[in-house]
Amino acid sequence: MLNQESFGPPKIANQGESHLACVLLLDTSGSMAGDPIIRLNQALRDFKDQLNMDELANKRVDIAIVEFNESVNIIQPFTPISQMTPVTLEAKGSTSMGAGINLAIDILKERNRFYATLGTPCHKPWIFMITDGEPTDDLDLAKKRIIEEEGKGSHGKLKFFALGVPGFKREVLIDLTRHQGENPRIMEIGDIDFSKIFDWLSKSMAYISVSRIGEEVQLSRLPDNVKKIDPHDTKGW
């Protein structure tokens, strides 16, 4: 497993500006092989290009990429969106979702400590997970940590989102986010066209980057091939 130190000193741009950290936590298990992983790689490239066009997001958004398959790896440590380099993910192996979530939380907490040492104000960070499979490791610790971090203080210390790709286990994502109540931050996509959800994600990052610290931002409507998961609806698309 790679760690942040493997990539050298942390990178930051415009440290006097408020920052938003987001971990893209991506399932690259064998079931994502073929068109899904190809489309995901393209969506990541488009995501960078789109956010780069927003002047403030370009200065304030920091992205990390973590993959989980039979192991978990930091594909890209936290990097200003302007310095993101193209990645080519490969699908293989099993689905170490629990380990992936734990690593994502670890590097977010580390990033927040880094901001604090610089005196850099920061928005509540995001984990945005995409998965099409059933975890092959234990989720108990990951679930406990999501609940703990989202419940810290009056507003929590992170926001956990999850997107299910056709083939995913609805009950797994519902269980991970049950503490979020009747409006969980879990979604499902009806196909493997990731371009629209990454467009939504880039707009969300841009909206937050211009908001005040602690302000709840109204995000735009989800694209037509993505919908929120109703915990009481077991049918899906």
C-alpha positions as CSV (number, residue, x, y, z in Angstrom):
1,M,0.0,0.0,0.0
2,L,1.4,3.4,-0.9
3,N,1.3,6.2,1.6
4,Q,1.4,10.0,1.2
5,E,5.1,10.2,2.1
6,S,5.9,8.1,-1.0
7,F,5.0,11.1,-3.1
8,G,7.2,13.7,-1.4
9,P,6.1,16.8,0.6
10,P,2.4,17.8,0.5
11,K,1.3,20.1,-2.3
12,I,-0.9,23.2,-1.9
13,A,-1.6,26.3,-3.9
14,N,-2.7,29.6,-2.5
15,Q,-2.5,28.5,1.1
16,G,-4.1,31.8,2.3
17,E,-7.4,30.9,0.5
18,S,-10.0,28.5,1.9
19,H,-9.6,25.0,0.7
20,L,-11.8,22.0,0.0
21,A,-10.3,18.5,0.0
22,C,-12.0,15.6,-1.8
23,V,-11.0,11.9,-2.0
24,L,-12.2,10.1,-5.0
25,L,-12.5,6.5,-3.7
26,L,-12.7,4.3,-6.7
27,D,-13.6,0.6,-7.0
28,T,-11.1,-0.9,-9.5
29,S,-11.9,-4.6,-8.9
30,G,-12.2,-7.1,-11.7
31,S,-15.9,-6.5,-12.3
32,M,-15.0,-2.9,-13.5
33,A,-12.9,-4.3,-16.4
34,G,-13.7,-3.2,-20.0
35,D,-16.0,-0.3,-20.7
36,P,-16.6,0.8,-17.1
37,I,-12.9,1.4,-16.3
38,I,-12.3,3.0,-19.7
39,R,-15.2,5.4,-19.1
40,L,-14.1,6.1,-15.6
41,N,-10.6,7.1,-16.7
42,Q,-12.1,9.4,-19.3
43,A,-14.4,11.0,-16.8
44,L,-11.5,11.7,-14.5
45,R,-9.7,13.5,-17.2
46,D,-12.8,15.6,-18.1
47,F,-13.3,16.3,-14.4
48,K,-9.9,17.9,-14.1
49,D,-10.3,20.0,-17.2
50,Q,-13.7,21.3,-16.1
51,L,-12.6,22.3,-12.6
52,N,-9.5,23.9,-14.0
53,M,-11.8,26.3,-16.0
54,D,-13.2,27.7,-12.7
55,E,-10.9,30.4,-11.4
56,L,-11.6,30.0,-7.7
57,A,-11.9,26.2,-7.7
58,N,-8.6,26.0,-9.5
59,K,-7.0,27.7,-6.5
60,R,-9.0,26.1,-3.7
61,V,-9.9,22.4,-4.6
62,D,-7.5,19.6,-3.6
63,I,-8.1,16.1,-5.0
64,A,-6.7,12.7,-3.9
65,I,-7.5,9.4,-5.7
66,V,-7.6,6.1,-3.8
67,E,-8.4,2.8,-5.5
68,F,-9.5,-0.4,-3.9
69,N,-9.3,-3.9,-5.5
70,E,-7.4,-6.8,-3.9
71,S,-5.5,-4.1,-2.1
72,V,-5.8,-0.3,-1.6
73,N,-3.5,2.3,-3.1
74,I,-3.1,6.0,-3.2
75,I,-3.0,6.7,-6.9
76,Q,-2.6,10.4,-6.4
77,P,-2.0,12.2,-3.1
78,F,-3.8,15.4,-2.4
79,T,-2.9,17.7,-5.2
80,P,-4.3,21.1,-6.3
81,I,-6.7,20.5,-9.2
82,S,-4.5,22.6,-11.4
83,Q,-1.6,20.1,-10.9
84,M,-3.6,16.8,-11.3
85,T,-1.9,14.5,-13.7
86,P,-3.8,12.0,-15.9
87,V,-4.2,8.6,-14.3
88,T,-5.0,5.3,-16.0
89,L,-6.8,2.9,-13.7
90,E,-6.7,-0.8,-14.3
91,A,-9.4,-3.2,-13.1
92,K,-8.3,-6.4,-11.3
93,G,-9.0,-8.6,-8.3
94,S,-11.4,-8.4,-5.4
95,T,-13.1,-5.5,-3.6
96,S,-11.4,-4.3,-0.4
97,M,-14.0,-1.6,0.2
98,G,-13.5,-1.5,4.0
99,A,-9.8,-0.9,3.7
100,G,-10.4,1.7,1.0
101,I,-12.8,3.7,3.2
102,N,-10.3,3.6,6.1
103,L,-7.4,4.8,4.0
104,A,-9.6,7.6,2.6
105,I,-10.5,8.8,6.1
106,D,-6.9,8.5,7.2
107,I,-5.6,10.8,4.4
108,L,-8.4,13.3,4.9
109,K,-7.6,13.6,8.6
110,E,-3.9,14.0,7.7
111,R,-4.8,16.7,5.1
112,N,-6.8,18.6,7.6
113,R,-3.9,18.6,10.0
114,F,-1.7,19.9,7.2
115,Y,-4.1,22.8,6.6
116,A,-4.1,23.5,10.3
117,T,-0.3,23.8,10.4
118,L,-0.5,26.4,7.6
119,G,-3.4,28.3,9.1
120,T,-5.4,27.5,5.9
121,P,-9.1,27.6,6.5
122,C,-10.9,24.5,5.1
123,H,-14.4,23.4,4.1
124,K,-15.8,20.1,5.3
125,P,-14.0,17.5,3.2
126,W,-15.7,14.9,1.0
127,I,-15.2,11.2,0.3
128,F,-16.9,10.3,-3.0
129,M,-16.9,6.5,-3.5
130,I,-17.8,4.8,-6.7
131,T,-18.4,1.0,-6.6
132,D,-20.0,-1.8,-8.6
133,G,-19.4,-4.7,-6.3
134,E,-19.8,-6.4,-3.0
135,P,-17.0,-5.9,-0.5
136,T,-14.7,-8.8,0.1
137,D,-13.4,-7.5,3.4
138,D,-15.0,-6.4,6.7
139,L,-16.9,-3.1,6.8
140,D,-17.5,-2.8,10.5
141,L,-14.6,-0.5,11.3
142,A,-15.2,1.6,8.2
143,K,-18.9,2.1,9.0
144,K,-18.0,3.0,12.6
145,R,-15.5,5.6,11.4
146,I,-17.9,7.2,8.9
147,I,-20.4,7.6,11.7
148,E,-17.8,8.9,14.1
149,E,-16.3,11.5,11.7
150,E,-19.7,12.6,10.3
151,G,-21.0,13.1,13.9
152,K,-18.1,15.0,15.4
153,G,-19.0,18.5,16.7
154,S,-22.2,20.2,15.6
155,H,-21.6,19.8,11.9
156,G,-19.3,16.8,11.5
157,K,-15.8,16.5,10.1
158,L,-16.5,15.0,6.7
159,K,-19.2,14.1,4.2
160,F,-19.3,10.6,2.8
161,F,-21.0,10.0,-0.6
162,A,-21.4,6.8,-2.5
163,L,-22.4,6.0,-6.1
164,G,-23.5,2.5,-7.0
165,V,-22.7,1.3,-10.5
166,P,-24.9,-1.5,-12.0
167,G,-24.1,-4.7,-10.1
168,F,-23.5,-3.0,-6.7
169,K,-25.1,-4.2,-3.5
170,R,-27.8,-1.7,-2.4
171,E,-28.0,-3.0,1.1
172,V,-24.3,-2.4,1.6
173,L,-24.4,1.3,0.8
174,I,-27.6,1.7,2.7
175,D,-26.1,0.1,5.8
176,L,-22.9,2.3,5.5
177,T,-25.1,5.5,5.5
178,R,-28.0,4.5,7.6
179,H,-27.0,7.1,10.2
180,Q,-27.6,9.8,7.7
181,G,-31.3,9.4,8.2
182,E,-34.0,9.6,5.5
183,N,-31.9,11.6,3.1
184,P,-28.6,9.6,2.8
185,R,-25.9,10.7,0.4
186,I,-26.0,7.6,-1.7
187,M,-26.9,7.4,-5.3
188,E,-27.1,4.9,-8.1
189,I,-26.2,5.3,-11.8
190,G,-28.3,3.6,-14.4
191,D,-25.5,3.0,-16.9
192,I,-21.7,3.4,-17.1
193,D,-21.7,6.9,-18.5
194,F,-19.7,8.7,-15.7
195,S,-19.4,12.0,-17.5
196,K,-22.5,13.5,-16.1
197,I,-21.9,12.6,-12.5
198,F,-18.4,14.0,-12.7
199,D,-19.8,17.1,-14.2
200,W,-22.2,17.3,-11.2
201,L,-19.2,16.7,-8.9
202,S,-17.1,19.5,-10.5
203,K,-20.0,21.9,-10.2
204,S,-20.5,21.0,-6.6
205,M,-16.8,21.5,-5.8
206,A,-17.0,24.9,-7.6
207,Y,-20.1,26.0,-5.6
208,I,-18.5,25.0,-2.3
209,S,-15.2,26.8,-3.1
210,V,-16.9,30.2,-3.3
211,S,-19.0,29.7,-0.2
212,R,-18.2,30.7,3.4
213,I,-16.6,28.1,5.7
214,G,-19.4,26.2,7.5
215,E,-22.1,27.3,5.0
216,E,-24.4,24.6,3.8
217,V,-24.4,24.8,0.0
218,Q,-27.4,23.8,-2.1
219,L,-26.0,21.4,-4.7
220,S,-27.4,21.2,-8.2
221,R,-29.8,18.5,-9.4
222,L,-28.4,15.1,-10.1
223,P,-28.0,14.2,-13.8
224,D,-30.7,12.2,-15.5
225,N,-28.8,8.9,-15.3
226,V,-28.3,9.2,-11.5
227,K,-30.8,9.1,-8.7
228,K,-30.7,9.1,-5.0
229,I,-31.2,5.7,-3.3
230,D,-34.3,5.6,-1.1
231,P,-33.5,3.2,1.8
232,H,-37.1,1.9,1.7
233,D,-37.0,1.1,-2.1
234,T,-35.3,-2.2,-2.9
235,K,-36.0,-2.2,-6.6
236,G,-33.6,0.5,-8.0
237,W,-33.6,1.3,-11.7
